Amino acid sequence: MNALTRWTLALAAGAVALPVFAAAPVKLSPDAAAAHASAGAPVVARIVQAKNAKATAAVDSTLPGPRTANAFRSYPPSCAADPLPTDPANNTFVWNGQMSLYTRDSAGNAYTPEVVNVYVWRLACSSSGALTPYNVDHGDNAILLMRIDRSSTSTDIFPTFPYITSSQNSNTSAVRAAAEPNTVISEAPYDSPILASSTVYVLENYPFTSLGYTYFNYDFDLLINPVLDSSGTGTLDLTIPGYVPDQTHYPAAFADLPIDGYMTSTYYDPNHGGEGMFVQIIDNPDGVTRTFFGAWFTYDDAGIPFWITAQGTFQIGANVVNATGYYQTDGGFAGNFGAGTTQNLWGTMQFHFPSCATMEFTYNGSTPLVTGGPGGSGTLSWSRLADTNGLNCE
């Protein structure tokens, strides 16, 4: 483990899209398909054997009940949601270029390899420094994404997914490409058809110990093999430097987090127990906005418990939300009151999350209708108390 290192990435941000000109596919002799099948047989056998053995503690997510994050994951579950980000333009590139993939039709006939654009980039995560199986030095976390852009739109003749491995400290591991994050069984299998014009994948570990484990936040070599033959013709060998964010290359690592369901939790000040806030982030039916709801359990001037609720709507992807604060009157214990309580305006509040472990908010309000009710203005920074169903925000 001591040999694993992180290096500062010194590549310029942004990318240049490489033009790909699709030539009419030409059917090849049966020898091409035979060479591909022969070279790929050990690959398929290795993966099938590992899956059948299930030598791992990974969770079978086909079972009913709450989902648990893949214990073999290489990034915090809160780093990305489904659908995955598709545009690497605002991220520092590790690599982008072209390669030729093995190409066939539905009958298995081989054609001239299709040239595709491949992009590999990192997306900054919360980076709370939590000690995790993939973060043995309490360092910063990122997720590694790969996008494949085809040069053709044909679904009758198509490229097939390459075999991806990593080389790290003389250890070779199989790399799993998942079309959705945070899962155990999501996978773009080797040699499966690539039909979409553009697809983004998470580069991830298989949840099977016999296939190895890559520490993606550290430096390693990424090998993308189209398996055109047994010689590895056309394999891309990419040197991926370790993830060490700075303001130039990964400004998102220093910004507040986008607000999503992973912020749902209870927050409090560890130095002042007995007060806190329940927070829920709710998806709205429109698919483009979310609702923030917070219930602040606090006290009035006499030390009697008093609740203030906060609610606001924000665009998906926003990292700050403005909310309106309310308090209720005319209630009673255990529903011992009329048809409903009276909602009163308390004031305004604003929330943001510097990390998964911290919520900061400003407040400005008063309770003119309740003698001695709480009021005032200020800024507080509170800590996260718990996670939900093991899908922790790190």
N, C-alpha and C positions, 0 to 999 in steps of 0.2 A: 504493500500500500504506500510505502514511503516514496516509491518511485513515481507515483502518480503526481503530475504537476499541472499547474494552470499557468498559461502564458497570456499576456495581454495581446489582444488581437489588434493588429495595426493596419488592417485593410480599410480602405475608404468605404464609407456608407453608401448604400445605393447599389444599383445594378444596371447593367446594360442588357436589354433583351436581345438575344441572338436570333437573327432571322433563320428560319428553317424552310427550305423549299422542298416540297414533297414531289418526288418523282413517281411516275406510275410504277406500282409494284410489279416485279417480275417473278414468276413462279420458278423455284429452284428444283434441282434434282432431288429425288428421295434421299440421297446421301446426306443432304443438309439436315433434314429432319431426324435422320438416324443418328448423326453426330450429336445433335442437340439432346436427343433422348438418352444416349449413352452417357454423355457428360453430366446430365442432370439427374440420373438415377441415384447416385450416392447422396446428392442433396436431398432429394425426396425421402430416401430411406432414413437419413439422419433425423429429419424433422418428424417423420411419422413415428419412428422408434421413441423419440423423446416424448411425444404426446401420449403414446400408448403407455409409457412407463409412469408418467405423471410424478416424477421424482421432485416434488415441490410442495410447498404449503400454500400455493396460490388458491384463490377462492374460485369455485365453479359458479360463475355469475348466471348460469341458467337456472339456479335454484330460486324459489320465490323468497320474498322478503327484502329487507334493506340491502342495497348494493354496498360492497366493500371495495376499496381501491386495490388495484393490483399491487401486491407486496413487492413485486419485481420491477415496479415502475422506475423511471429514471428522472422524474421531475415531480413537483408537488401537484396533486390533483387539481388545485385551484388555478394552475397556470394557464389552462386553455379549456374552452368549452366547445361543444358541438353546435354549429359547424366550426371547423378550424379556420384560423386566419389564412387568407389566400395570397396576400400581397406582401412580398418581402421588401418593398421599396424603402420603407422607413427603418429597416434593420440593417445591421452590419452583415455583409455577406461573408460566409466562409468560402463558398465556391459557387460558380455558375458556369455552365458550358453545355456542350452537345455530346451525345453518344448514340450509338446504333444499338437497338434492341432486337432480339430475335422476334421474327414476325411470321405469322401463320394464318390460315383460315380455319373455319369451324370444323373442317374435315381433317385438319392436322397437316395440310400441305405447307411446306416452307416457302417463304417469299423473301425477296431482298429485304434486309433489315431496315426498319423504319428509324429515321433520325429523329431524336427528341431533344428538347431542352430540359435540362435538369438544374434545379435551384436547391441549394441547401443553406439554411440560415437558422440562427438562434432567436428565440423570443424570450425576453427577460421575464423571470417569475418573481414571486413575492420576496424571496431571499431573506427569510427571517433568521436564517442561520441555525435552524433546528437540526439536531443530529438525527440523520436518517440513514437507511442502508445505502443510499446513493450520494449522500453528502457527509462523508466521514471526517471532513475537516471543518464543519460548521460554516462553510463558505456560501457563496452566492449560487443560486439555482437558475437554470434556464431549460427550455424545451427545444429540442432540435427537430426542425421541420424540413421536409423535402417535397418539392413540387415537380411533377413531370408534365410537360406540355407536348402534346403530339404534333406532328407535322401533317397529319391526315385526319379527316373526320369519318373515315370508313369504319363501319362496324362489321363488315364482311371479312376484311383482311386487317389484322390488328397486331400490335406488338404485345409481348407477354412480359410479366413482371420479372425483374432480374433477381438474382440471388445476392443478398446484401450481408456482408460480414464486417467485423471490426478487428483490428489488430492493436492490442494495448498491452505493453509490458510482456511481449512475446506470447500473449494469449490470444487465440482467435475465437471469436464468439459470433453466433448467428444473430443478425439484427432483424427485429420484427418491425414491419411497416404497418401501422394501424391507421385506418381511415377515420377513426374517431378517438378522442383522448380518454384516458382514465379507465380503460377497460382491460380485461384479461384476454378475452377471446376474439376481439376485433383484429383482423389481419388481412393484408393483401398478400395472399399466398404466392410463393414462387411459381412462376410459369402460368399464372392466371391471366386472362385477357385484360388489357388496358383499353377500355372502350371510350371513356370520356376524353374530351379534348384537353382537359386540364384537371389534375387531381393532386390534392395535398395529403401528405402522410406524416404521422408522428414516427420518428425513429426511436425504437423502444426495445426493451429486452423481452425475450420470450419468458414466460413463467415456468420454465423447465430448467432445472439446474444443469442438466447434461449439455445444454446448448450454450453455456457460458453466460457471462455477465459483463456488460460494458458500463464504465463510469463515464457517462456522456459529458459531464461538466469538466472532465480532464482531457488532456491531449490524447489523440488516438488517430489511427488511419482508418478511413472508411473505404471499403472496396465494394464497388457496384459491378457485378459480373453479369453480362447478358447471357452467358452460357451458350455462345455460338458454337463452341467446340470444347474439347478437353484441355486446350492450351490456355484458356482464359482470354482469348482474343477480344479486344475491345473493352477490357475491364478498366474502370476508372479507379485509381488509387488516390484518394483525397486526404491530405493531411489536415486534420481538424484541430486547431489549437484550443487549449483549455479556456474556460469561460471566466474572464476577469473583467467585469463591466467598468466602464468609465463614462464620463459625461459625453464624450465625443462619439463613442461607438454604440453605447447602449443607454441613451438618456432615459428610456422607459424604466430602467432599473432604479432610478432615483425619483421617479414620479409617484404620485398617489395611485393606488390600485384602481382599475375599473371596478365599479360596484356591481356585484352579482350575488347569486344565492349563497356562495361560500362565506359571505359576511354574516349570514344568519347565525346568531349566537347571543350570548349574554355578555355584557361588558360592564366593568366596574373599576373603581380605584382601589388597588390592593391596600393602600394606606388608610382607607376609610370604608371599612366593611359595613354592610347594611343598606347601601345605596347602590343602584345600578340601573341598567337599561336592557330590556329584551328587544332585540332587533330582528325583523323579518324583511327579506327582499322577495317581492312577489312579481312573477311574470304576468304581464297584462295581455289580454286577448289580441291586441293589435299587433303583437309580435315585434314591436320596435321600441316599446317603453317598458319600464318596470316601476313598481311602487315601493317606496321605503316606508316602513312602519316601525316606530319605536315607542316603547312604553317605559317611561322614566319613573321608577319608584323612588320617591324622595320624601321630604318632610316639610311641614309648614313651620312657622315661627315658634309654635308651641311644642314642636317635636312630634307632632302627630303625623302618621304616614299620609302621603299625598301623591296622587298619580298625575303625571302630565304625559299626554300622548303626542306624537309627532308623525306627520304623514306628508309625503311629497312624491311627485312623479318625475322621472328622469329618463333620458334617452339611453338605450343600451350602449354600453361602452363609456359612459360618462364616469368621471372619477370624483364628482362632487354632487350633492343633492341638497336643494333648499326645501325645507319642510315648514309646515305651520303647526304650532303647538296649541293643544286644547286641554281643557279639564272639564270634568263632568260634575254637575250638582243635582240635587233632588233624587238621589239614589237611596238605597237601603240595603241592609245585610241579607245575603242569600236570596236576592230577588224580591225582598219585601218592600216593593215600591210600585208605582203605577205602571203605565204602558211603556214608559221610557224615561231616561234621564234628560237633563238639559245640557247641551254642549256649549261651552263658553270658550271664546278665543283667549289664549294665554299669551302668544307672541310668535316669534320666528326662531328658527334653528337652521343650522347648516352642518352637514356631516361630510367627512372624508376619511379615508383609510390609508395612512402612510405605509402600513404593512398589514399582513393577515392577523398579526397579534395586537394591533392597536387601532382604536377608533378615536378620532379627534372631532370635537364639535363646538360650535359657538352657539350661544343662546342669548335671547333678549326678550323678556316677558314679565308679566305681572298678573295678579289676581284681584282686580278691584272689587269683585263681587263677593269675595270671601275674606272676611277679616283675618288678618294675620297669615294669609296664604303666601306661598313662596313667590319670589320675584327677583329680578336683577338681570345682569348681563355678565358675560365672561366667556372663557375658553377652557375646555377640559380635555384631557388626554386619558383615555381609559383602556384597560387591558382586556383582551379576550379571555373568557373563563372556560369555554368548552367547545368541542366540535360535535358534529352531528353524524351519526352512523359511520364513524371512522373516516369520512371523506373530509379530512382535515385541511384547513387552509394554512399553508406553511409560508 
